[in-house]
Amino acid sequence: MRYYKYQVRLIKRLLSGASFMVWILPGKGKTLPVIRWLWELKNRGDQPRVLLISTELIIYNVWPDEINEYSRFKGLRYDICHGSTKDKVIDLVHDGDFDIVATTPDTFVTLYKTYPAMFQQFDKLVVDESTKFKDPTRNRYKQIHSMLKKYPNIDQRIAMTGTPQPNGELQLFSQFWIVGKEKVFGGNSFYADFQNIYFYKPEYTFKWRLLPGAEEKIDELIAPWIFQPRQSEYNEMPPIIEYLWHVDLPPKILKLHKDMLKNKAIKVKGKDILAANAAVAANKCLQISSGIVYRYDDPTNPASGREPLRVHTVKDTAIQELHEAVGAANVLILYNYVHEYERLVELFPDSMDIAKDKGAIQAWNRGKLSVATAHPASMAHGLNLQKGGNILIFFGPNQDLELVEQVKKRLHRGSIKEPVYVYHLIARGTRDEDALELVDKKSIQQQRRMARHEGA
């Protein structure tokens, strides 16, 4: 078992008993040193009592796979408190008969509301993918905040991510509160304080902006609570190489796109398609760029009946041409809308969806699946797909930086031997270009912040 230098440093810091955030890029080895830390504790007679909160994919696949891969770790007891095993594991916790209990963010919320006393048994918390708690207004953060306030026995708290602020600095507050509570931001325990001290909201806008000097002050406050390798400590890997694959839409479709942005209303096949506001209109434009736009019975209610209306087939043709252009290589195609998934099934009848089709992950990793499909949200964190291929195609732009970065890292992982090629299918002169530019800006902002804490 070989550890990189930064993994050895991480193990030592974990053994010190400190609470902190772990910023390690996706695919670079966060889980192994954390498991080694817990094994070391048990080996020295200090039984770990760990609550692990992560996604289903990670708790059912990544952690047990890592534990079972190395014989020395098999003495660690690992139980999943989720689904049909929940009641059994709750009894184990109450009896103190456990090392690591893993659950998902939403199941944690249920457990804390229903069986709050069980959390007296834990002394350590590991959140594997802290961005699942990035929104301090959501119930899952409110519950973990309450739990940590109520049970100070959980005195070592570790939160891990490779994408700490996919949509800006406001998302840092809740993640750092989990590890440092009031100590991080100068005694401020509430999100509203964080907003008011470091941000302002310009008149007639919905977005908070940093006050002058606030970025530097935030960096100063969070620096002691971060572990992050130096760039030079990462093992060298082949690069990710990205291409824009442009397509040109017919003039009449570009006019539809322009009219939707300007008027928030268009007519397709004699039917009115309305957008309730500018944000909805922008999303409709992404649908127009893709080839099918949804018409809702009630434009103000997304839950109302909807009808997909075809406006062009340009991207359908382009994805087939791109598939032919890469030759015999296996490709993973990412979609955003249900209608895109349905079209991909028609275009590639032998394809399998990573989340929807049983056996798809295994077929891909054996190299037996020439076309795989997936929605980014269904296969982002933790999944290892590096063995099946090295070509990723976005049928349309996804505006969530966290999902985009995590998806790329499902192929671009530690032992890959070839570059990963990422193709973005973009309709020229449309919202596709704007969405891609937005993600690029978010990526640059996140890279700058992580660079400032390199080697922490």
PyMOL commands that set and color helices and strands:
alter all, ss='L'
color gray80, all
select helices_A, chain A and resi 5-15+31-43+56-69+71-75+83-95+105-114+116-121+130-133+139-150+169-183+191-198+214-225+231-233+251-263+278-290+314-325+338-347+360-365+376-378+401-411+431-452
alter helices_A, ss='H'
color red, helices_A
select strands_A, chain A and resi 20-23+50-53+78-80+100-103+124-128+156-161+199-200+209-210+226-227+240-247+265-268+271-274+292-296+306-310+331-334+352-353+371-374+391-394+420-427
alter strands_A, ss='S'
color yellow, strands_A
deselect
rebuild
show_as cartoon
